[in-house]
Amino acid sequence: MFKKLAIATTSLLTGTMLFGTLTFAATGTEIVNRADNYLGDFTYKFGAEPWNSGYKYSDCSSYTKLVFMREGITLPRTSVAQSKVGSYVSKSNLVKGDLVFFDTNGDGKINHVGIYVGSGRFIHSSPINKVGYSNLTTGYWKTHYVTARRIR
């Protein structure tokens, strides 16, 4: 009996069971906490990937990809591709960890992404503030907002 109990306990702790694998999805708060770890990091460089630049450079979508990857979630590489995964979320229903997408050059195409952190703010990699916070509810980002996706 003890041996069976020990095996069952070990299986639960490692996330496996006889009938499949348990999945532990990251919460929005965990994603935001991970995103905060990079505040002020990475000089913005379009097309750059932290994992290929000695963690010196990133662009917006490589930053979101890195944050989610570190939480066990795989995202595509570009903001356009990221805008097609997960499920649609209206702006009024955003929660921590949702991806928010923008058209920054007015051509009708998504070309920027960030992570919603709550209270009308999001964190992103940008030329202006490296990895930093911006307000989604006023000014530039309000007028360039396109859509949002929930990945979890």
Secondary structure as UniProt FT lines:
FT   HELIX           2..14
FT   STRAND          16..17
FT   TURN            18..19
FT   STRAND          20..21
FT   HELIX           28..36
FT   TURN            37..40
FT   STRAND          43..44
FT   TURN            46..47
FT   HELIX           50..52
FT   TURN            53..55
FT   STRAND          57..58
FT   HELIX           60..70
FT   TURN            71..72
FT   HELIX           79..82
FT   TURN            83..84
FT   STRAND          87..88
FT   HELIX           91..93
FT   TURN            96..97
FT   STRAND          99..102
FT   STRAND          112..118
FT   TURN            119..120
FT   STRAND          121..126
FT   TURN            127..129
FT   STRAND          130..135
FT   HELIX           139..144
FT   STRAND          145..150
//
